[in-house]
C-alpha cells in the first residue's frame, strides 16, 4: 500500500483533472473529502490516513480502490473492486470479555473486507469498526482472540444482543440486562459472575465475530 504523501498526490491528480489541470491545494483535498480543514491538517501531521472519506471520494467517482491504493489495474482484477470496503481496525484497543481492559491509545489500521460480509451481518458500513476480544467469559459464542465487528450506530440496549460498552475507561463486551436503575453485564461462560454497574456508555452493538484459527 502507498504511503500518505503518495495517496495525497493521487487525490491531487484526480482533482486536477476535474478542475482543468489547475494547482490543487490541501484545502481543496479537505473539501473534496468533506473533512474540516483543521482536522485534515492534524491528520496529515500524524500521517493518519482518512480511509473512509477516501473510500467515499472514490465511490462517487467510480474509481477502483485496488487501483488507487495498490496500483492494480482494474482489468487485472478477478472481482469488481466496488465489492470491497475499508474499515477501521482498532488494533490497539482490546474489548474485554472478562474483567475489563483499559485502552489509552487509539490508532486504527485499515482492514479491507468484502461488502457482502457486512451485508450478511447487517452492519452499517459507515459506522462499523473492528477490534479484538480478550478473555473467555463470552465463550463459546465469542472466543478469546476473536475479532468482533461493532456497529456504532446501534446503541439501544436490549437483553438479546451483545454490546461493546465503556465503564469508567474500561472496555467490555457483554450482554446487558436492566434492573431498576442498574445495568447487569452478563457473560455466556457460567464460570463468570454477573457484573452490576450504575453507569455505562454504549459504544455499539456486536454484529459479527471472526474467529481466530
Secondary structure, DSSP 4 states (H G I P E B T S, - for coil): ---HHHHHHHHHHHHHHHTTS----HHHHHHHTT--HHHHHHHHHTT---HHHHHHHHHHTT--HHHHHH---GGG-SS-GGGEEEEEEEEEEEEESSS-EE------EEEEEEHHHHHHHT--TTTEEEEEEESSTTTTTS-TT-EEEEETT-----SSSEEEEEETTEEEEEEEEEETTEEEEE-SSTTS--EEES--EEEEEEEEEE---
